[in-house]
Amino acid sequence: QVQLVESGGGSVLPGGSLRLSCAASGNIFDIKIMGWYRQVSGEQRDLVARIDIGGNTNYVDSVKGRFAIFRDNAKSTVFLQMNSLKPEDTATYYCVVETTFSGVYWGQGTQVTVSS
């Protein structure tokens, strides 16, 4: 089992920045990939960014150049630095971890609102 605790959401003006954090605990030695998804009410949950144990990253095209994902393996924490935020980035953001043997785990979600 892996437990995830997210923090860092909030409200920001367009062009502003936020940093999301997700701390994992429990069977952290089984984690191979950490990432972030986002979901707008009534729509599907979509990948934003992911990073594997080797530090390789993937981003959805709409956030490339604006968002950065990085992880602190020693602390089993993944971060999502979000810059130049746009109203269309407004969503609930979910941390996710993929493990080798025990499946996929999701955080509780944190709201990000970008509005003037």
N, C-alpha and C positions, 0 to 999 in steps of 0.2 A: 504493500500500500504506500501511496505517496500523497501527502497533503500539500496543498498550495494556498498561499496567502498573498493576495494582490494588494497593491496600494498605488497611489499616485494619480488617480483620475481627478476630474474636476471640470470647471468651466474656464474657457479662455477666449480671448478675442482672436479673430482671424489674423494669421501671421505670428501668433504666439507659439509657445513651446510648453510641452509637458513631458515628464518622464514617468513611465510606469515601471513598477517593480513587481516581481513575483518570486517569493521565497519558497523553496521546496523543502520538505522534511519527510522523514520516514525512510523508505527504501531508496535513497537517493543514488545508490551505487548502480542501480539498474536503469538510470535515465540515460537515453542516447540522444534525444532531440528535445529542445525546448522552443516554444514559440508563442505567437499571439494571433488570435483570430478576433474578428469584430462582427457585430450583428446589429442591424437596425431592426426595430420592432416590425414583425410581420415578414421579414426577409430571412434568407438563409445566412448561416454563419460562414464567413469567408476568411481565408488565410490572409494575414497581413505580412508576417515575417516569421522565419524560423532559423534556428542555428543548431548545428550538430555538435557532438562532443569534440570534434576537431576544429571547430570554429568556422566551418563553412556556413554561409548564409544564403537565404533566398528571400526575395521580397516580391510582393505584388507590384505590378508596374506603376500603379497610381501613387505609391509612396516612395519609390526609388528617388534617391537624392534628398529626401526630406526626413525620412525615418532611419534610425540605426538600431539594430538589435545587437546586444552583447551579453555575455554571461560571465559570472564569477563562479568558476567550477568549485573553488574551495568553499564557497558559501552556498552553492547550489541555488544561485539566484540568477534570474534572467531579467534584463532591462530592455525597455523600448523607449528610446529617445525620439520624441516627435517634435520636429521643427516645422516652421512655415505651415502651421495648421490651417486647414480650410474647413468651411462649414460642412462639406461632404465627408469629412473625417468623423463627424459626430456619430457615435455608436456606443454600444457596450462592448468593452474589450475584455477578452477572455484569455487567460494564460493556459497553455496546454503543455503537457509533457508526454513524450512517448517513451515507453520502457522496452527493454529487450524481452522480458519474460512475463510482465504482469499487466500489460495493456496500456491504455491511454487514460490520463487523468486531466480534469478540467478545474480551473479556478472558479470562484463564485461570480466573477465579472466585476468590472469597474466602469463607471460611466464617464465618457469624455464628450463634452459639449463645446462646440466651437461656434460662437455667435457674437454678433455685434449688438 
